[in-house]
């Protein structure tokens, strides 16, 4: 991390064991303050989650799409994925993961370099072949630029030129003035305008007062465009330490285990700033009113600055989603299916957000969501999709 050795990982008795490096201990940086606090000695991985790997390092592992690509390629080269330990997978991540942590020694790169320029439409087509389990799918380039990010939808890490007219492979360091971006492709069951829907949602979120990275639609010949978002774990080519709520608390994001009150209390404890608590509160309100129910613990992150202080990351994965079983992944005052103003205000009271601040936040979010038809049209959302989203959010916002 930043050229410093953080510590050493080992695998024994079907568990990961970690020890901080003595020189790193002397710097005093808490890189995982809740479940892997600085201190001497060897620390065992958690017993119930992450295959016994510590949450700090589990955040470096791809899941969903990235894990699918890795496993397909491992089968192709004659390796049984089920025999790998989490440390084996970290060795394949090596220096190519998200955030600031890198892992050595690293296994040889699974996928050979496939050149520099990126053709998004071609990659999107190859992604659909992989999802359809088509044996002719070309894995190498997809794995090279899409094997690190988390999440279910296919993605590519790209470098974007200053004018946005050229995209290159973006896993490694980029030329001067290029920026690190993530581009998403359609997943199984996604409509052709899924990228446009997410772009319109990011516009609503900004107007609701939510901190968002720059986003855009990259041109496509098969639809309104591929959704792209600038990475916030990179500043130029400098890596920024990022930690999800899932990793911080050793929580499996696929299982219900914490609510928004837990997220907001963790935010206060970690950042010690009321503004960050209120920013996370605004995201809760937006997710409730805008029907973004895929709001699990990996979709909320924090960044550590060079001086060791923490802040909430910009928001991401902000889009229309019905979530698991139609409920929010994070409950709102113990309600996941039909949260209302009473639940929102109960969370506010529990975490120290003043009632007037909470009500003003709700009003601002409602005003932003009222602009859905205009923002959807500007982003190129189809009339069918715009109407479907509108049918969901209009009755919901009117009763709050």
PALO-426238 format. One record per residue (C-alpha): residue number from 1; x, y, z. Coordinates in steps of 0.5 Angstrom, whole numbers, plus 500, padded with zeros to 3 digits. Layout:
r n=NUM, x=X, y=Y, z=Z
...
END
This chain:
r n=1, x=500, y=500, z=500
r n=2, x=503, y=506, z=498
r n=3, x=510, y=503, z=497
r n=4, x=510, y=500, z=504
r n=5, x=509, y=493, z=506
r n=6, x=503, y=492, z=511
r n=7, x=504, y=485, z=513
r n=8, x=504, y=478, z=511
r n=9, x=498, y=473, z=510
r n=10, x=499, y=465, z=511
r n=11, x=494, y=460, z=510
r n=12, x=494, y=454, z=515
r n=13, x=488, y=449, z=518
r n=14, x=483, y=452, z=513
r n=15, x=484, y=459, z=515
r n=16, x=488, y=465, z=513
r n=17, x=492, y=468, z=519
r n=18, x=495, y=475, z=518
r n=19, x=501, y=479, z=522
r n=20, x=502, y=487, z=521
r n=21, x=509, y=489, z=519
r n=22, x=513, y=492, z=525
r n=23, x=515, y=498, z=520
r n=24, x=508, y=499, z=518
r n=25, x=505, y=498, z=526
r n=26, x=510, y=504, z=527
r n=27, x=506, y=509, z=522
r n=28, x=500, y=508, z=526
r n=29, x=495, y=508, z=520
r n=30, x=489, y=504, z=522
r n=31, x=487, y=501, z=515
r n=32, x=481, y=496, z=518
r n=33, x=479, y=499, z=524
r n=34, x=474, y=495, z=526
r n=35, x=476, y=488, z=525
r n=36, x=483, y=488, z=524
r n=37, x=486, y=493, z=528
r n=38, x=493, y=495, z=529
r n=39, x=497, y=491, z=534
r n=40, x=502, y=486, z=534
r n=41, x=501, y=478, z=533
r n=42, x=498, y=474, z=529
r n=43, x=490, y=474, z=527
r n=44, x=486, y=469, z=525
r n=45, x=481, y=470, z=519
r n=46, x=473, y=470, z=521
r n=47, x=470, y=464, z=522
r n=48, x=463, y=465, z=519
r n=49, x=465, y=469, z=513
r n=50, x=469, y=470, z=507
r n=51, x=472, y=463, z=507
r n=52, x=476, y=465, z=513
r n=53, x=479, y=471, z=510
r n=54, x=479, y=477, z=513
r n=55, x=475, y=483, z=511
r n=56, x=480, y=487, z=509
r n=57, x=483, y=483, z=504
r n=58, x=476, y=480, z=502
r n=59, x=475, y=487, z=499
r n=60, x=480, y=486, z=494
r n=61, x=477, y=479, z=491
r n=62, x=473, y=480, z=485
r n=63, x=466, y=477, z=486
r n=64, x=460, y=476, z=481
r n=65, x=463, y=477, z=474
r n=66, x=470, y=478, z=476
r n=67, x=470, y=471, z=479
r n=68, x=466, y=468, z=474
r n=69, x=472, y=470, z=469
r n=70, x=477, y=468, z=473
r n=71, x=474, y=461, z=474
r n=72, x=473, y=460, z=467
r n=73, x=480, y=461, z=465
r n=74, x=482, y=457, z=471
r n=75, x=478, y=451, z=468
r n=76, x=481, y=453, z=461
r n=77, x=488, y=452, z=464
r n=78, x=487, y=446, z=467
r n=79, x=486, y=448, z=475
r n=80, x=480, y=447, z=479
r n=81, x=478, y=453, z=482
r n=82, x=475, y=449, z=488
r n=83, x=482, y=447, z=490
r n=84, x=484, y=454, z=491
r n=85, x=485, y=458, z=497
r n=86, x=483, y=465, z=498
r n=87, x=490, y=467, z=498
r n=88, x=491, y=463, z=491
r n=89, x=486, y=468, z=489
r n=90, x=489, y=474, z=492
r n=91, x=496, y=472, z=488
r n=92, x=492, y=472, z=482
r n=93, x=489, y=479, z=483
r n=94, x=497, y=481, z=485
r n=95, x=497, y=488, z=483
r n=96, x=491, y=489, z=479
r n=97, x=486, y=489, z=484
r n=98, x=481, y=495, z=486
r n=99, x=484, y=500, z=492
r n=100, x=491, y=501, z=494
r n=101, x=493, y=494, z=497
r n=102, x=497, y=489, z=492
r n=103, x=499, y=482, z=493
r n=104, x=506, y=479, z=492
r n=105, x=509, y=474, z=490
r n=106, x=503, y=474, z=485
r n=107, x=502, y=468, z=480
r n=108, x=503, y=470, z=473
r n=109, x=498, y=474, z=469
r n=110, x=492, y=469, z=467
r n=111, x=490, y=473, z=461
r n=112, x=496, y=475, z=456
r n=113, x=496, y=483, z=454
r n=114, x=491, y=483, z=448
r n=115, x=493, y=490, z=446
r n=116, x=491, y=497, z=448
r n=117, x=485, y=500, z=445
r n=118, x=478, y=498, z=447
r n=119, x=472, y=496, z=443
r n=120, x=466, y=497, z=448
r n=121, x=461, y=494, z=443
r n=122, x=466, y=488, z=442
r n=123, x=467, y=487, z=449
r n=124, x=460, y=487, z=451
r n=125, x=458, y=482, z=446
r n=126, x=463, y=477, z=448
r n=127, x=461, y=479, z=455
r n=128, x=454, y=476, z=453
r n=129, x=457, y=470, z=450
r n=130, x=460, y=468, z=457
r n=131, x=454, y=469, z=461
r n=132, x=451, y=465, z=456
r n=133, x=456, y=459, z=457
r n=134, x=458, y=460, z=450
r n=135, x=465, y=456, z=449
r n=136, x=467, y=461, z=443
r n=137, x=467, y=466, z=448
r n=138, x=474, y=470, z=448
r n=139, x=476, y=470, z=455
r n=140, x=483, y=473, z=455
r n=141, x=481, y=481, z=454
r n=142, x=475, y=480, z=458
r n=143, x=479, y=478, z=464
r n=144, x=485, y=482, z=463
r n=145, x=481, y=489, z=464
r n=146, x=474, y=486, z=467
r n=147, x=477, y=481, z=472
r n=148, x=478, y=485, z=478
r n=149, x=471, y=489, z=480
r n=150, x=466, y=487, z=484
r n=151, x=459, y=486, z=482
r n=152, x=454, y=482, z=478
r n=153, x=454, y=486, z=471
r n=154, x=460, y=485, z=466
r n=155, x=465, y=491, z=467
r n=156, x=471, y=493, z=464
r n=157, x=477, y=498, z=467
r n=158, x=479, y=503, z=462
r n=159, x=483, y=509, z=461
r n=160, x=479, y=515, z=458
r n=161, x=483, y=520, z=454
r n=162, x=482, y=527, z=456
r n=163, x=477, y=529, z=451
r n=164, x=473, y=522, z=452
r n=165, x=475, y=520, z=445
r n=166, x=479, y=514, z=446
r n=167, x=479, y=508, z=451
r n=168, x=485, y=504, z=453
r n=169, x=486, y=498, z=457
r n=170, x=486, y=501, z=464
r n=171, x=488, y=496, z=469
r n=172, x=495, y=499, z=470
r n=173, x=498, y=506, z=470
r n=174, x=496, y=510, z=465
r n=175, x=499, y=516, z=460
r n=176, x=499, y=523, z=463
r n=177, x=492, y=526, z=463
r n=178, x=488, y=519, z=462
r n=179, x=483, y=518, z=467
r n=180, x=481, y=511, z=470
r n=181, x=474, y=509, z=469
r n=182, x=469, y=503, z=470
r n=183, x=465, y=501, z=464
r n=184, x=459, y=497, z=465
r n=185, x=455, y=492, z=460
r n=186, x=448, y=489, z=460
r n=187, x=447, y=483, z=464
r n=188, x=442, y=477, z=464
r n=189, x=435, y=480, z=464
r n=190, x=438, y=487, z=463
r n=191, x=434, y=492, z=458
r n=192, x=438, y=495, z=452
r n=193, x=438, y=502, z=456
r n=194, x=440, y=499, z=462
r n=195, x=446, y=504, z=462
r n=196, x=442, y=510, z=460
r n=197, x=437, y=508, z=466
r n=198, x=443, y=509, z=471
r n=199, x=446, y=515, z=468
r n=200, x=439, y=518, z=469
r n=201, x=439, y=516, z=476
r n=202, x=446, y=519, z=477
r n=203, x=443, y=525, z=475
r n=204, x=437, y=525, z=480
r n=205, x=442, y=523, z=485
r n=206, x=447, y=529, z=484
r n=207, x=440, y=534, z=485
r n=208, x=439, y=530, z=491
r n=209, x=445, y=532, z=494
r n=210, x=449, y=526, z=493
r n=211, x=456, y=526, z=492
r n=212, x=457, y=522, z=485
r n=213, x=464, y=521, z=481
r n=214, x=463, y=524, z=474
r n=215, x=459, y=519, z=469
r n=216, x=458, y=519, z=462
r n=217, x=455, y=514, z=457
r n=218, x=460, y=512, z=452
r n=219, x=457, y=511, z=445
r n=220, x=454, y=504, z=442
r n=221, x=452, y=502, z=436
r n=222, x=447, y=497, z=439
r n=223, x=443, y=502, z=444
r n=224, x=444, y=509, z=448
r n=225, x=451, y=507, z=450
r n=226, x=455, y=504, z=456
r n=227, x=455, y=507, z=462
r n=228, x=461, y=509, z=465
r n=229, x=464, y=512, z=472
r n=230, x=470, y=515, z=474
r n=231, x=474, y=511, z=479
r n=232, x=475, y=514, z=486
r n=233, x=480, y=509, z=488
r n=234, x=485, y=512, z=483
r n=235, x=488, y=519, z=483
r n=236, x=492, y=520, z=477
r n=237, x=496, y=513, z=478
r n=238, x=496, y=514, z=485
r n=239, x=492, y=508, z=489
r n=240, x=487, y=510, z=494
r n=241, x=485, y=505, z=500
r n=242, x=478, y=503, z=500
r n=243, x=474, y=499, z=504
r n=244, x=467, y=497, z=504
r n=245, x=462, y=496, z=510
r n=246, x=462, y=489, z=508
r n=247, x=469, y=488, z=509
r n=248, x=470, y=493, z=515
r n=249, x=465, y=489, z=519
r n=250, x=466, y=482, z=516
r n=251, x=459, y=482, z=513
r n=252, x=457, y=477, z=508
r n=253, x=453, y=482, z=503
r n=254, x=449, y=477, z=500
r n=255, x=446, y=476, z=507
r n=256, x=441, y=480, z=511
r n=257, x=445, y=482, z=517
r n=258, x=445, y=490, z=518
r n=259, x=441, y=496, z=517
r n=260, x=442, y=503, z=515
r n=261, x=442, y=505, z=522
r n=262, x=448, y=500, z=523
r n=263, x=451, y=503, z=516
r n=264, x=450, y=510, z=519
r n=265, x=453, y=509, z=526
r n=266, x=459, y=506, z=523
r n=267, x=460, y=512, z=519
r n=268, x=460, y=516, z=525
r n=269, x=465, y=512, z=528
r n=270, x=470, y=511, z=522
r n=271, x=469, y=518, z=520
r n=272, x=468, y=522, z=526
r n=273, x=464, y=527, z=522
r n=274, x=457, y=529, z=522
r n=275, x=457, y=531, z=515
r n=276, x=459, y=524, z=513
r n=277, x=453, y=521, z=517
r n=278, x=448, y=526, z=513
r n=279, x=451, y=524, z=507
r n=280, x=450, y=517, z=508
r n=281, x=443, y=519, z=511
r n=282, x=441, y=522, z=504
r n=283, x=443, y=516, z=500
r n=284, x=439, y=512, z=505
r n=285, x=433, y=517, z=503
r n=286, x=435, y=517, z=496
r n=287, x=435, y=509, z=495
r n=288, x=428, y=509, z=499
r n=289, x=425, y=514, z=494
r n=290, x=428, y=512, z=488
r n=291, x=427, y=504, z=489
r n=292, x=434, y=502, z=489
r n=293, x=434, y=496, z=493
r n=294, x=440, y=493, z=491
r n=295, x=443, y=497, z=497
r n=296, x=448, y=491, z=500
r n=297, x=454, y=492, z=504
r n=298, x=459, y=492, z=498
r n=299, x=455, y=498, z=495
r n=300, x=457, y=503, z=501
r n=301, x=465, y=504, z=502
r n=302, x=470, y=509, z=505
r n=303, x=476, y=512, z=503
r n=304, x=483, y=513, z=507
r n=305, x=487, y=519, z=506
r n=306, x=494, y=519, z=506
r n=307, x=494, y=522, z=513
r n=308, x=490, y=516, z=515
r n=309, x=483, y=520, z=516
r n=310, x=477, y=517, z=513
r n=311, x=471, y=519, z=509
r n=312, x=465, y=516, z=505
r n=313, x=467, y=515, z=498
r n=314, x=463, y=518, z=493
r n=315, x=456, y=514, z=491
r n=316, x=456, y=508, z=486
r n=317, x=451, y=503, z=483
r n=318, x=446, y=508, z=484
r n=319, x=440, y=505, z=479
r n=320, x=433, y=502, z=479
r n=321, x=433, y=496, z=482
r n=322, x=428, y=491, z=486
r n=323, x=433, y=488, z=490
r n=324, x=433, y=481, z=493
r n=325, x=426, y=479, z=494
r n=326, x=423, y=486, z=493
r n=327, x=426, y=488, z=499
r n=328, x=432, y=493, z=501
r n=329, x=438, y=489, z=503
r n=330, x=439, y=494, z=508
r n=331, x=433, y=495, z=512
r n=332, x=430, y=502, z=514
r n=333, x=428, y=501, z=522
r n=334, x=427, y=494, z=521
r n=335, x=423, y=495, z=515
r n=336, x=425, y=493, z=508
r n=337, x=419, y=492, z=503
r n=338, x=415, y=498, z=505
r n=339, x=419, y=503, z=509
r n=340, x=416, y=510, z=510
r n=341, x=417, y=517, z=513
r n=342, x=416, y=514, z=520
r n=343, x=422, y=509, z=519
r n=344, x=426, y=514, z=516
r n=345, x=425, y=519, z=521
r n=346, x=426, y=513, z=526
r n=347, x=433, y=512, z=523
r n=348, x=435, y=519, z=524
r n=349, x=433, y=520, z=531
r n=350, x=437, y=513, z=532
r n=351, x=444, y=516, z=529
r n=352, x=443, y=523, z=531
r n=353, x=441, y=527, z=525
r n=354, x=436, y=532, z=527
r n=355, x=429, y=532, z=525
r n=356, x=429, y=538, z=521
r n=357, x=435, y=536, z=517
r n=358, x=432, y=529, z=516
r n=359, x=425, y=533, z=513
r n=360, x=429, y=538, z=509
r n=361, x=433, y=532, z=506
r n=362, x=427, y=528, z=504
r n=363, x=424, y=534, z=501
r n=364, x=431, y=535, z=496
r n=365, x=430, y=528, z=494
r n=366, x=423, y=528, z=492
r n=367, x=424, y=534, z=488
r n=368, x=430, y=531, z=485
r n=369, x=426, y=525, z=483
r n=370, x=420, y=529, z=480
r n=371, x=425, y=530, z=475
r n=372, x=426, y=523, z=473
r n=373, x=422, y=524, z=466
r n=374, x=426, y=530, z=464
r n=375, x=433, y=526, z=466
r n=376, x=431, y=520, z=463
r n=377, x=429, y=523, z=456
r n=378, x=436, y=527, z=456
r n=379, x=440, y=520, z=458
r n=380, x=436, y=516, z=452
r n=381, x=432, y=512, z=456
r n=382, x=426, y=508, z=452
r n=383, x=419, y=510, z=453
r n=384, x=417, y=503, z=456
r n=385, x=423, y=503, z=461
r n=386, x=422, y=511, z=463
r n=387, x=414, y=509, z=464
r n=388, x=416, y=503, z=468
r n=389, x=421, y=506, z=473
r n=390, x=416, y=512, z=474
r n=391, x=410, y=507, z=476
r n=392, x=414, y=505, z=481
r n=393, x=417, y=511, z=484
r n=394, x=411, y=516, z=483
r n=395, x=406, y=512, z=488
r n=396, x=412, y=511, z=493
r n=397, x=414, y=518, z=493
r n=398, x=407, y=521, z=494
r n=399, x=406, y=517, z=500
r n=400, x=412, y=519, z=504
END
